Amino acid sequence: MVEEAASAISKALNNLGFVEVVSVSFKSDQVGFLCRAHDEGQILKIIQYLLSKEDDWQSHVCKKYFMTDESMKFGWNLSFRADDIESAAKKISGLLVGYKKMFTPAGEDDYAVRMSDTRDRNVPDKGKGATAITAR
């Protein structure tokens, strides 16, 4: 059913960690998601990834602007259309799960991986210039 297809993609988007699905809409051959992005760079990467993997579905991506309490806000509008939306949804949610696995080693988030790198990048080659406070 289309509801299950929309739910599978919504869950996969939310599990990425930098996308929050705000609303879901669907028709017999289309599912759509209004999303809040917590990291603009990451959502652009996932959009590029999904567009490059487009198969038996068509993707539409845009920003949707709206007014709330006298201020303008926007969200990312992602929609997918296919003759067999259930099959396409399985592929799309699989791509999203695979994307997360590719860029999240051993279940850690990007920030934790970056912070675990303890190499001192400030130690100069010839002993001159900036050094770490704890060095020497």
N, C-alpha and C positions, 0 to 999 in steps of 0.2 A: 504494500500500500504506500501511497505517497507520503502519508504522515510518518511512517517508519523510516522512509528514505530521508525525509527532512530531519528527523530526530538523529539519525546516524551521522549526518554531516554536521549538524549543530553540536553534537557531543564531541566530534573530532576537532572542530574549530575551537571549542572551549578548552579542550585538553592541550592545545598548543601552549597555553599560558600567557600569551600576549594578545589574544583576541577574546572578546566577550560578546556572545550573541545576545542582542537586545530583543529582537523579535524575529519570528519565522513566519513565512507565508508560503503557500503552495497551491498549485493547480494540478490538473491531471497530468501535465507534462513538464512542470516547472516547479523548482523550489527556490526560495529567496531568503536572504538573511541580512538583517540590518545589524551591523557589528560595531562595537567600540574597540578601537585599537589602542593598546597600552604602549606599543612601540611601533612608530610609523615605518621605520626601516624594515622591521621584521615582517610587517603585513605586506609591504611592497614585494619583499622576497617571496612570500608564500603565494601572492597573486601571480608573480612572474612564473613561479614553479607550476602552478595549476594551469596557467595559459599554455605553457610549453608542453604539458602532458595531455592537453585537450584531445579527446578521443571521439566517442560517439555522442558527445554532448556539446552544447554551445554555452559559453560563459559570457556573462555581462558583469562588469565591475564599474562602479562609479561612487562618488561621494554624494550623500543625500544631506542637504542642509535643511534645518528646521529651526523654529523659534521656540524657546522655553523661557518663561519668566523674563521677558524683555531682552534676552540675549540669544544670539545666533549660535547654534551648535551644528556639528555634522557627525555623520556615521558612515561607515563603509557599507555599501550595498553590493552584496555578492549574489548573483542568481545563476542558476544552471538549468538549461532546458534540454530535454532529450525525448525521443519517441518512447524509449523504455527508461523512464526516470529511475525506477528501482535499481536496475542494473547499473546505470550511470552513477547513482548515489553510492553504491557499494565500491565502485572504482574510485570515486572522489574521496570518500572517507578513508579508503585504504591508502590513497596518496598522502592524505593529511597525517595519518598515523605513521606512515613511512618517513615523511618529512621530519616529524618530531624525532623519530629514532635516529635519523641521519645526523641531526645536529644537537642531540642531547646524549652524550656518552654516559653510559652506566646510570641512567636515570637522573643525572644531575642537571641543574639548569645552567644556562650560559654564564651567569654571574658567578656561581660557585666554581665553575671550571676556570674562569679567568682569575679569580682570587686565589686559587690553589697553585698558580704558577708563581713560584717564589724566586725565580731568577732575578738577579739584580741587573736591571737594564741601564743603570746610571754609572756603573764602574767603567772608567775610561781605559783604553788600551795601554797608554804610556804613563799612567799615574797622575795625569794632570786633568783639571776640570772638575766637574761635579762628582761627588761620591755619595753613597748612601750614608745616612747618619750612623748606622750600626757598623759600617765597614771600617776596618783597621783599628 
